[in-house]
Amino acid sequence: MESVPIPIHLRNLPPPDECFDHTSFITFLAQWIKPRVYLELGVRYGPIIKNMLPLARRIIGVDLKKDQAFNQLPVEFYEMSTEQFFDQAPGLNLQVDLALIDADHSHESSLRDFDRLFPYVIEDGIICLHDTYPINEYFTRADKCSDSWRTAHFIRQNYGERCEILTLPFQPGLSIVRKSTRQLAWKDDSTFEKSEKIPGDRK
């Protein structure tokens, strides 16, 4: 008799606060995206931004506090809230290829960041949202992941015609959003025939 499989989100226990290395994962994505513009909301000490230096043409960081190391790096750093940054965004000529949202983890703030960022992301551009799969109630505390998982849920429920989303179930979670109004950027979806039945459905 087969044993009940362990849920995927519980297969890396006992975890530290962050058992999934999102820094390496996002750097890997950047190696393929080759971003002209990388934007990070919530930088802290900036390991991902530093990895972007040889990969992105233009690197923008936003955080309430600026690490002095950034004074020596070719990074556009905005030492302010994300709300203040987006108030300035219309004059910044933003065409974002890859972005990370990792500032205030509350649902309200992370959703606001997503909503305000979304118009500046190019077709097929990628937005990553951190802390969207806390493995238990403890990690939904305000000083951990908070309720940013609700933002990933909201995007899935309300942005379906404008993007697709995948959430990786590894503590603390990473959601990957591809902005897309069509499956293939070069082909009009309206020309696709819609099948009346799922392939293989004999009913």
Steps between C-alpha positions, in 0.01 A plus 500: 500500500641836397553757771336839471745732321639789701363831367760680292502805728600277793787313332774738615440489876604615743563818301666823596292810427614471139592155373450586132786696342302758304815705442659229286169422330434859392860534388449188288190656341696815422763299316229400252295819498806724454307796643540848366333621820499318834295654784509389862254624762642425844875464464648458850870429451447419132636153413278469194577849372871427529449183295325708234799723432636289211153398381280811477558825314307711749453408865257682730462443873242644738524479878441721803865458597798499266799281574816706452642232270264623230685831482776317313273306263336598168151473648217754497402494865188671633514533877127535558178306530368310202201737493732799465694319229192429290389860538820585309484205261327676207813706444749213524449334161439158653471195277559222748605152387549344844389617844492381859240613753640444849429818697210517747365143515142591588234415245390861472849632429623219277185515289534876468861454389391241244216717365725802459787304351294300252452775235878547477574134425549400137317213328651170620667689785534320833397621847611294801322536834677371809344348815185368332499144639547496880492137608291555814324762712818596682652633178196717429606731783561862404875463562519193272305452176193684629201449267672565168375157390164671454655719231598195295146368544351835396714512186392149402133591550500848343783532248429185300462674164816706545754259647572152624630412846684208659575478873788277610400321825835527673533699822455799492361479146562675171235589244600554139273712282537525123322801354327367193185587311557197277679166525753590231608863478529473121164330427144627535307269732174584324608278213513192725214255474345411832449127545157397628655212692820442688728277287448140609155570646278229348179605674 
